[in-house]
Amino acid sequence: MYKTEVRGPLILGDKNYRQISSDIIAPIDQPIPTWWKAVFGVSMLATLFGVYAIYTTLVVGIGSWGVNNSVGWGWEIINFVWWIGIGHAGTAFSIFLLILRQKWRTSINRAAEAMTVVAVGCAALFPALHMGRVWLMFYIFPYPNTRGPLWVNFNSPLFWDFIAITAYLLISASFWYFGMVPDFATIRDKTTSKVKRAVYGFFAFGWTGSSREWLRYEALSYVLGGIAAVLVVSVHSIVSTDFAVSVIPGWHTAVFPPYFVVGAIFSGFAMVMTLMIIIRKIYKFQDYVTDSHLNAIAKILIFVSLIMGTAYATEIFMAWYSGSTYEMFTFFKNRITGDYTFQFWAMVVCNAFIPQLFWFKKVRQNLTIAFIISLLINVGMWYERFNILITSLSKDYLPSSWTVYSPTWVEIGIFVGTLGMFVAGVLLFFKYIPMIAISEVKSILKVTSINKNEKTNASHE
Amino acid sequence: MNKNHIIGVFDDEDSLMSAVHEVKEKGFEIWEIFTPYPIHEVIEAMGKKTRFTFAAFIYGFLGAAGVLSFMYYTAVIDWPINYGGKPTNAFPSFIVVTIVITILTVTLASLFTFSLRAKIYPGKAYILPDARSTDDKFVMVFDKSKQSSGSGDLESILLNKGAVEVYEKELQPQI
């Protein structure tokens, strides 16, 4: 029923099971390459800069940021929404495609989930710092306290946000880890190094691959897949309610939850494409992450880009149709034209127009162009969050409180720091964890090479 | 050494499955099958079932009921706060937190159930008859003492059905 004749073979190069394990484990057994050390060093420097910026924030306070009375949410919330958007791809990717029984997900989902965990970790940093006194963060837990007990406000989107992000981080990390257990066992049993055997053996939790384990493993993956699909949609909807529930012009719209969810999947898929192009180039995984895999991602990106364009058009139409002067001003005088023209059009061009180039087969097949487009999408998505936040806040109802916002080095430093953390996290993943889910790829080998088997081994049919 | 288990090693899924059907027909009892990836036919042939989905439903139900009653207790009974005259039992806005916490409960409780039922936990002493089964071999294991007819028959059946190796071994837990 799920034969993939339409999509072509998912694994090239006539592999057998042994080759699959050795190919994917190879980067773990090889010595650390020079480029890895160099990039890791640079990313650690960026992280250190971020740590210093965070230190300044903690010692000086939020006053060290460029935010002011009108623009109360600056780069921190832009970056928070941006990172959490990127962090949506992993779970969206593996879970939606798991539920839809799409076999091509098997060679990509591991990297996408790793990226998710790192990106959500980066995202969680921002709202925590934005609390100002981060050492009192535990106040947001609804615990029986000595202040009454005074409980948190369960009607507040900011509290929903806290719950959603915490749950998302826990769930995506455990989903990712649980998928890796059989692969850790493979490393444990294949490696010759005693240290690796002990370390991966510990993390493999005594996995053997017996039928009683696989039975529960399969059951658990479908339960988690089904339930986490709801979570993927709900987390970014909740993030959007941080904005949509308020009465700021440009924020108070019903389109926000779907618009945010689609935007998150868009930026996440673009980041998956960026990563997969890097992985297959550096680690020579072309046989597992084939051209047709990237082709499929590019086609999804076209579709999502069209939804993004529709969402932008809907917002503008509703601003006019609502007849609200403030909405009209925000969209027509402060976004399409006005002080933030560049940011608005950067968003529209990068997200709605440039991905349309993927309609051309030549663009989809040229990985250099595809790589650049995937990066531009994430630049565009950053500008989208800039647009939503800064344009609406800097010029709201009262002209006397209009202000200009520009970030200080501290805010830029925290952002650079999270970029460094992300790159460092992804590099550690490249080195120490199998980048492709070994057992899942093995499970599709028979299906994908069915034509080959028919020719050489007719007796089995 | 007491070699009490017979181990048949296969190269691919198809010959493993034909051997499984054959030995089951002849009345041999399979102790366990180890494969590099999940194979539904194997799980079916071993006659194993799981009530995992049912357990997950119960967790979800308890999670949802728990978190809703907690919010009702805190916001309505223990410390009602007047937000602009709105009702303290703000049911529609409680739903958001309920959904997320329900999902979290199901996930964490299911993971613990998995760990408990499949016996997968850190530091476990595991029994892996043939270490190649996590790489590229499909391994069928028989407990010698539980077979009614002789082990010679079993060996020839396995070899006939395409086993690349059949040997006897004492199984010991390793860490």
HADDOCK unambig.tbl for C-alpha pairs under 7 A between the chains (distance, minus, plus):
assign (segid A and resid 17 and name CA) (segid B and resid 135 and name CA) 6.88 0.50 0.50
assign (segid A and resid 17 and name CA) (segid B and resid 136 and name CA) 4.97 0.50 0.50
assign (segid A and resid 18 and name CA) (segid B and resid 135 and name CA) 6.09 0.50 0.50
assign (segid A and resid 18 and name CA) (segid B and resid 136 and name CA) 5.19 0.50 0.50
assign (segid A and resid 21 and name CA) (segid B and resid 135 and name CA) 6.43 0.50 0.50
assign (segid A and resid 150 and name CA) (segid B and resid 79 and name CA) 6.82 0.50 0.50
assign (segid A and resid 151 and name CA) (segid B and resid 74 and name CA) 6.48 0.50 0.50
assign (segid A and resid 154 and name CA) (segid B and resid 94 and name CA) 6.48 0.50 0.50
assign (segid A and resid 155 and name CA) (segid B and resid 93 and name CA) 5.53 0.50 0.50
assign (segid A and resid 155 and name CA) (segid B and resid 94 and name CA) 6.74 0.50 0.50
assign (segid A and resid 160 and name CA) (segid B and resid 96 and name CA) 6.92 0.50 0.50
assign (segid A and resid 160 and name CA) (segid B and resid 97 and name CA) 6.02 0.50 0.50
assign (segid A and resid 164 and name CA) (segid B and resid 100 and name CA) 6.21 0.50 0.50
assign (segid A and resid 167 and name CA) (segid B and resid 100 and name CA) 6.98 0.50 0.50
assign (segid A and resid 167 and name CA) (segid B and resid 104 and name CA) 5.89 0.50 0.50
assign (segid A and resid 171 and name CA) (segid B and resid 104 and name CA) 6.84 0.50 0.50
assign (segid A and resid 171 and name CA) (segid B and resid 107 and name CA) 6.72 0.50 0.50
assign (segid A and resid 185 and name CA) (segid B and resid 134 and name CA) 6.73 0.50 0.50
assign (segid A and resid 186 and name CA) (segid B and resid 134 and name CA) 5.05 0.50 0.50
assign (segid A and resid 186 and name CA) (segid B and resid 135 and name CA) 5.86 0.50 0.50
assign (segid A and resid 189 and name CA) (segid B and resid 131 and name CA) 5.76 0.50 0.50
assign (segid A and resid 202 and name CA) (segid B and resid 122 and name CA) 6.01 0.50 0.50
assign (segid A and resid 202 and name CA) (segid B and resid 123 and name CA) 6.08 0.50 0.50
assign (segid A and resid 203 and name CA) (segid B and resid 122 and name CA) 6.76 0.50 0.50
assign (segid A and resid 205 and name CA) (segid B and resid 120 and name CA) 5.36 0.50 0.50
assign (segid A and resid 205 and name CA) (segid B and resid 121 and name CA) 4.64 0.50 0.50
assign (segid A and resid 205 and name CA) (segid B and resid 122 and name CA) 4.38 0.50 0.50
assign (segid A and resid 205 and name CA) (segid B and resid 123 and name CA) 6.24 0.50 0.50
assign (segid A and resid 205 and name CA) (segid B and resid 124 and name CA) 6.14 0.50 0.50
assign (segid A and resid 206 and name CA) (segid B and resid 120 and name CA) 5.98 0.50 0.50
assign (segid A and resid 206 and name CA) (segid B and resid 121 and name CA) 6.73 0.50 0.50
assign (segid A and resid 206 and name CA) (segid B and resid 123 and name CA) 6.99 0.50 0.50
assign (segid A and resid 206 and name CA) (segid B and resid 124 and name CA) 5.17 0.50 0.50
assign (segid A and resid 206 and name CA) (segid B and resid 125 and name CA) 6.49 0.50 0.50
assign (segid A and resid 206 and name CA) (segid B and resid 126 and name CA) 5.23 0.50 0.50
assign (segid A and resid 207 and name CA) (segid B and resid 120 and name CA) 6.32 0.50 0.50
assign (segid A and resid 208 and name CA) (segid B and resid 128 and name CA) 5.82 0.50 0.50
assign (segid A and resid 208 and name CA) (segid B and resid 134 and name CA) 6.95 0.50 0.50
assign (segid A and resid 209 and name CA) (segid B and resid 34 and name CA) 5.24 0.50 0.50
assign (segid A and resid 209 and name CA) (segid B and resid 35 and name CA) 5.60 0.50 0.50
assign (segid A and resid 209 and name CA) (segid B and resid 36 and name CA) 6.25 0.50 0.50
assign (segid A and resid 209 and name CA) (segid B and resid 134 and name CA) 6.58 0.50 0.50
assign (segid A and resid 210 and name CA) (segid B and resid 32 and name CA) 6.54 0.50 0.50
assign (segid A and resid 210 and name CA) (segid B and resid 33 and name CA) 5.56 0.50 0.50
assign (segid A and resid 210 and name CA) (segid B and resid 34 and name CA) 4.26 0.50 0.50
assign (segid A and resid 210 and name CA) (segid B and resid 35 and name CA) 6.50 0.50 0.50
assign (segid A and resid 211 and name CA) (segid B and resid 32 and name CA) 6.79 0.50 0.50
assign (segid A and resid 211 and name CA) (segid B and resid 33 and name CA) 5.76 0.50 0.50
assign (segid A and resid 211 and name CA) (segid B and resid 34 and name CA) 6.26 0.50 0.50
assign (segid A and resid 211 and name CA) (segid B and resid 42 and name CA) 6.96 0.50 0.50
assign (segid A and resid 211 and name CA) (segid B and resid 43 and name CA) 5.66 0.50 0.50
assign (segid A and resid 212 and name CA) (segid B and resid 118 and name CA) 6.47 0.50 0.50
assign (segid A and resid 213 and name CA) (segid B and resid 118 and name CA) 5.07 0.50 0.50
assign (segid A and resid 214 and name CA) (segid B and resid 38 and name CA) 5.49 0.50 0.50
assign (segid A and resid 215 and name CA) (segid B and resid 43 and name CA) 6.38 0.50 0.50
assign (segid A and resid 216 and name CA) (segid B and resid 50 and name CA) 6.86 0.50 0.50
assign (segid A and resid 216 and name CA) (segid B and resid 114 and name CA) 6.48 0.50 0.50
assign (segid A and resid 216 and name CA) (segid B and resid 118 and name CA) 6.42 0.50 0.50
assign (segid A and resid 219 and name CA) (segid B and resid 52 and name CA) 6.33 0.50 0.50
assign (segid A and resid 220 and name CA) (segid B and resid 110 and name CA) 6.94 0.50 0.50
assign (segid A and resid 223 and name CA) (segid B and resid 53 and name CA) 6.53 0.50 0.50
assign (segid A and resid 224 and name CA) (segid B and resid 107 and name CA) 6.17 0.50 0.50
assign (segid A and resid 227 and name CA) (segid B and resid 103 and name CA) 6.17 0.50 0.50
assign (segid A and resid 228 and name CA) (segid B and resid 103 and name CA) 6.93 0.50 0.50
assign (segid A and resid 231 and name CA) (segid B and resid 100 and name CA) 6.77 0.50 0.50
assign (segid A and resid 439 and name CA) (segid B and resid 36 and name CA) 6.29 0.50 0.50
assign (segid A and resid 439 and name CA) (segid B and resid 37 and name CA) 5.09 0.50 0.50
assign (segid A and resid 440 and name CA) (segid B and resid 37 and name CA) 6.79 0.50 0.50
assign (segid A and resid 442 and name CA) (segid B and resid 37 and name CA) 6.52 0.50 0.50
assign (segid A and resid 443 and name CA) (segid B and resid 37 and name CA) 5.65 0.50 0.50
assign (segid A and resid 443 and name CA) (segid B and resid 38 and name CA) 6.99 0.50 0.50
